C-alpha cells in the first residue's frame, strides 16, 4: 500500500527483539505519529518460528491501521520480507542514523521519520519498544 500523503498521526509499529530465558521474542509498540501510544504487541519465539513474524503482524488487531514499520538493522529482522509479506513499508534504521526504506521512496521515508520522531530523531515507537525490551530483560535476569 503506497504512501501518498504523510499525516501527523500516521500509525507506526516499532519492532525489536527481546532476549529472555534462552529464547528471542519480539516486542512491538504501535504509535500514532510521535504523540500517542496505541498498543503493544508481543510475540513469543515459538509463535514467530511456527507462523512467521509477517503473519503475526497481519493477524494483529492493529494491522489495518498500520502504515509503516520501523526497526533497527542491528536486530537482524528481514526488512524486505516484512515489507513484501505485510505490504507495509519498512524503515530499517542503521547504526549511524542511516535509513534503508522498503516500499517507500527516500524522500517520503525522511518525511515519515521526522513525523514519527521527537527531538533527537529516534522514532517514539522504537524508543518505547527499546524501553520495554530493557525492562523485560532486566526483570527476567533477576528472576
BELWOWO-V462842 format. One record per pair of residues at least 4 apart in sequence whose C-alpha atoms are under 8 Angstrom apart, sorted by sequence separation. I is the first residue (numbers start at 1). J is the second residue. If there is no record, write none. Layout:
i: {I	I}
j: {J	J}
//
This chain:
i: {6	19	20	31	32	43	44	45	46	47	48	49	51	52	53	54	55	56	59	62	71	72	73	78	79	80	81	82	83	84	93	94	101	104	105	106	107	108	109	110	111	112	113	114	117	118	122	123	124	125	126	127	128	129	130	131	132	133	134	135	136	137	138	139	19	20	31	32	43	47	48	51	58	82	83	93	94	101	104	117	118	122	18	19	31	32	57	71	82	83	93	94	100	117	118	17	18	30	31	83	92	93	114	116	117	17	18	29	30	31	48	82	91	92	101	113	116	17	18	29	30	91	92	116	16	17	29	30	80	91	92	113	15	16	29	30	79	90	91	15	16	28	29	79	89	90	15	27	28	43	79	89	90	14	15	27	28	89	90	13	14	27	88	89	13	14	26	27	87	13	25	26	12	13	25	26	91	11	12	25	26	41	69	71	73	83	11	12	24	25	68	69	70	71	72	73	74	83	11	12	24	67	68	69	70	71	72	73	74	10	11	23	66	67	68	69	70	71	72	73	80	9	10	25	68	70	72	79	8	9	8	9	9	54	54	58	53	57	55	54	55	30	54	13	70	11	12	15	11	12	13	14	15	16	71	10	11	12	13	14	15	16	70	10	11	12	13	14	15	10	12	17	16	3	34	33	34	33	34	32	33	34	1	1	2	1	37	34	35	34	33	34	31	31	30	29	29	29	29	2	3	28	2	6	27	12	3	6	27	6	10	27	8	8	14	16	14	15	13	14	12	13	16	15	16	14	18	17	20	16	20	18	19	18	21	20}
j: {10	23	24	35	36	47	48	49	50	51	52	53	55	56	57	58	59	60	63	66	75	76	77	82	83	84	85	86	87	88	97	98	105	108	109	110	111	112	113	114	115	116	117	118	121	122	126	127	128	129	130	131	132	133	134	135	136	137	138	139	140	141	142	143	24	25	36	37	48	52	53	56	63	87	88	98	99	106	109	122	123	127	24	25	37	38	63	77	88	89	99	100	106	123	124	24	25	37	38	90	99	100	121	123	124	25	26	37	38	39	56	90	99	100	109	121	124	26	27	38	39	100	101	125	26	27	39	40	90	101	102	123	26	27	40	41	90	101	102	27	28	40	41	91	101	102	28	40	41	56	92	102	103	28	29	41	42	103	104	28	29	42	103	104	29	30	42	43	103	30	42	43	30	31	43	44	109	30	31	44	45	60	88	90	92	102	31	32	44	45	88	89	90	91	92	93	94	103	32	33	45	88	89	90	91	92	93	94	95	32	33	45	88	89	90	91	92	93	94	95	102	32	33	48	91	93	95	102	32	33	33	34	35	81	82	86	82	86	85	85	86	62	86	66	123	65	66	69	66	67	68	69	70	71	126	66	67	68	69	70	71	72	126	67	68	69	70	71	72	68	70	75	75	67	115	115	116	116	117	116	117	118	87	88	89	89	125	123	124	124	124	125	124	125	125	125	126	128	129	103	104	129	104	108	129	116	108	111	132	112	116	133	115	116	123	126	125	126	125	126	125	126	129	129	130	129	133	133	136	133	137	136	137	137	140	140}
//
